[in-house]
Amino acid sequence: METDSLGLLRTTYLDERNRPRAVVEEQGMLAAPLRTDHLYDEAGNEVSTTDRRGVENVTSYDYESRPVLVVKRVTQDPSRIVDYSANGGDQIGAALLSHEGQAGRPE
């Protein structure tokens, strides 16, 4: 638990392997608590993060724990999805946007 000079209280909850499972920010100038959640696979890779705005990032990894696909979802609007697929090596690139069944590359 930590408090900054503006009175923002940040509490980090850890999982059994001492990794952040949830971060809750409250007080200070916030009207309501904000929460970020993290999930991990057996190899320790972060496979899902849902931030305080409700944006979920889901990451898929190859057998060498390199990210090969990242999908972003706005949980308030599940029809808006952005996929980032690997563009060689362990680089994430080439965004694909899908909205209400329409897919395409950003201009």
Secondary structure, DSSP 4 states (H G I P E B T S, - for coil): -EE-TT-EEEEEEE-TTS-EEEEEEEETT-SS-EEEEEEE-TTS-EEEEE-TTSEEEEEEE-TTS-EEEEEEEETTEEEEEEEEEE-STT-EEEEEEEETTEEE---
